Amino acid sequence: MVFMVSRQGEHQAEERLQEDLEIIGRSIEGSLRHAMLRGDLLSASEALNSIFSFSRLYGAYLFNADGQLLLQTGEPRSYRQRDDLSELARSPEAYGDYDEIEGTWTYSFFVPLQDDFGRPVGLLQISRRQEDIDSAIADFRLQMILLVALGIVLLCLIMILGYQAAFGRRIQHLRQTMRKVSEGLSGQRVQPAGPREIAELGESFNEMLDSIERVQQKVRDKQEMEDMLRQRLVRSQRLASMGQMASILTHELGGPLSAIDAHAQLGLRKVEDAEPARSFQGVRDEVRRMATFIQQVVDFGKGQKGESSEYRPSDLLESAVRRARAAVGETETPVRVEGSAGASVLGYAFRVELAVKNLIQNGLQWARSEVHVEFESSEDGILYRISDDGPGVAPELRDVLFEPFTTTNQSAQSSGLGLSLVRQVADEHDGWVRYRWNESEQRGGFELFLPALRKPENPT
């Protein structure tokens, strides 16, 4: 019975030491995968070195997907090339095995590093000497012998069992924390307590997690910066292209369209029959549609903020409503404006009026009974709300609503640039614009927030 218990305990001790390697490998798997995807060997080296702060290891190695060695830490000459490294990198499961390296038997655990689509990007190998495992098993055997020899002494048995219970509880707590970290809960920390060795192990584990978290935060910050710069570059390229298009349209089409409109107007004056008059009027309507489109492209492509100035939201809205009605044409839809006059605000008044005009124009095109315009002025800026009781925007279009040439209105008044220009103005003021749909009231509309610009401290 004692022999069976001893063999089972030795087997469990060996498995526990092997599992420790797996937990260590899993704890840095995410950091290494992100570092390999970015080609950042420095971050990978920091993560690889951090595992030696809390565990006795023989060596740790990082390979690429083809099995070529990239990084190595630990004992010198502690690595032997295996023919199946590339196969292990493509395997979906981790793998552990014993191997002889430079005359020393070791236990190695291999963790394949794969991207979100399951494609191999590298392989992590962590090795521990077999003699360390044998030493741990030998310690276990010694403990079993001592327990059997001193079993008749109840006090010693109680003391040993009490010590083992306290020791095992701390180890279990540490293992549970490691397992949670391996599952992605990197905010877990160990409370250093218990025997000195366990307390030191817990402190080392916490230091390793802090190091990994700092590396991950640097990675996130770098990714956010790259995304922001990429978006700015795409937007700048788009504005440059639109500016060139605006110049070409104004130069090539402005003159001919004016001439066509003039000829149609002359023809309209000379004819008396209704049918030719409708034809000439149709020509003028089409010319006006093309002129409106060209003007919208020019407004979007220029992207010129101009000089900032003080303006009152109430005065700006009065002009914006008038321009929106002129752009839509004859309509009986009322526009209800609410909001306190408030103090003057510093901003790019012409651009703000253009943005608000586009939002009101959009509401006039879709409203069934009225367009509601509301504004709130404060020290931080102005919040405009423009809503209508129209059918609203389809859910599949809401994510791309502010992209150039996105439109659900195929009428002569829509070019797909009006809402893009609104977002452009919001960006110029470091503000935001968004679409909101009220399901209970069956009303949709836009919210545009424009922070007040700061006056320059030195006018020169």
Residue, then its C-alpha position, 0 to 999 in steps of 0.5 A: m500500500v505504501f509502495m503504491v501511494s509512493r509511486q502515485g505520489e512520484h507520478q503526481a510530483e513529476e506531472r506537477l513539475q511538467e505542468d509548471l512548465e506548461i503554465i509558464g509557457r501559457s503565461i507568456e504565450g500571448s506576449l510572444r505571439h503579439a511580438m512575433l506578429r509585429g516582428d518585435l524581437l526585443s519585446a519577445s526577448e523581454a518576455l522570454n527572460s521574465i520566466f527565469s525570475f520565478s522558476r528554475l529552468y534549463g533553457a528557453y528558446l523561440f523559433n519561427a514557423d520553419g523551426q529556425l532558432l530566433l532567441q535563446t536564454g538559459e544554459p549555453r549549448s542547451y539546445r539541440q535541433r529537432d527535425d519536427l520543430s516545424e511540425l510542432a509549430r503547426s500543431p494546434e496542441a502543446y506538446g511535452d517530451y524528454d530529450e537528451i541535450e549535450g549528454t543531459w536529459t531534459y524535459s521540454f515543453f513546446v507551445p505553438l504560437q499561432d495568429d487569430f486564424g490558426r496560422p503558425v507564427g512561431l514555437l516556444q520551447i521551455s526545458r528543465r533538467q531531468e535531474d531537477i525532476d528526479s531531485a523533486i521525486a527523490d525529495f518526495r520519496l524522502q518525505m514518504i520515508l520520514l512520514v512512515a518512520l515517524g507515523i507513530v509519533l502523533l505530534c510529529l505527524i500533526m506538525i508535518l501534516g499541518y505544514q504540508a497543508a499550509f504549504g500545499r494551500r499556498i502552492q495551490h493558490l499560486r497555481q490557480t493564479m497562474r492558471k487564471v493568468s494563462e486564461g487571459l486574466s492578467g490582472q490576477r496577483v498573488q498575496p505573498a504569505g506563508p513560508r519564506e520560499i512560497a512568499e518569495l515565489g509569489e513576489s517573483f510571480n507578481e513581478m513577472l506579471d507586472s513586467i508582462e503587463r507593462v510590455q502588453q501596455k506598450v504594445r497596445d499604445k503602439q498599436e493605437m498610435e499606428d491606427m491613429l496615424r494610419q487613419r490620418l494618412v488615409r484621410s489626408q490622401r482622400l482630401a488631397s484627391m478630392g481637392q484635385m477633383a474639385s479643381i478639375l470639376t470647377h475648371e472644366l465644367g463650371g464654364p460649360l454649365s453656365a453657358i448651357d444654363a444661359h442658353a436654356q434661359l434664353g430659349l425659355r423666354k422665346v418659346e410660348d408652347a408648354e412642351p418646349a418650355r418644360s424641356f428648357q426648364g428640365v435642362r436648367d434643372e439638370v444644370r442646377r443639379m450638376a452645379t450643386f454636386i460640383q459645389q458640394v465636391v468643392d466644399f468637401g475637397k477644399g477642407q479650408k477652415g479659414e479664420s476662427s471668429e466669434y459667432r452666436p449659434s442662434d444667428l448661425l442657425e437662422s442662416a443655415v435654415r435659410r440656405a438649407r431651404a434654398a438647396v432643397g427647393e420648394t417645401e412646406t416642411p416646418v423647421r422648429v428651432e429651440g435653444s437659448a441665444g447664449a454667449s458668442v463662441l469662438g469657432y470656424a463659423f463659416r464651416v460650422e454653418l455649412a455643416v449644420k446646413n447640411l444636417i438640416q437639408n438632410g432632415l428636410q429631404w426625409a421629414r414627414s411633418e417637421v424638422h426639429v433643431e435644438f442646440e445647447s451652449s456651454e463653456d465647453g462648446i455647443l451641442y446641436r441636435i437635428s432630428d426628423d420623423g422620416p424613415g431613418v437610416a437602415p442599420e447596415l448603413r449606419d457604420v459607413l454613413f459619414e464616408p464619402f459618397t455614401t447616400t440613401n437618397q438618389s434625388a438630385q439634391s444628394s451627392g453623398l458628400g454632405l455628411s462627410l463634410v459634417r464629420q470633417v468640420a467636427d474633426e476640425h473642431d476636435g468634436w464628434v458627430r453621430y447618428r441616433w435613432n429613438e425607437s420609442e418616438q420613431r425619430g432619427g437624427f444627428e448630434l453634432f458637438l463642437p468644442a469651443l476653440r481656445k483663443p491664442e495666448n499670443p496674437t502674433 
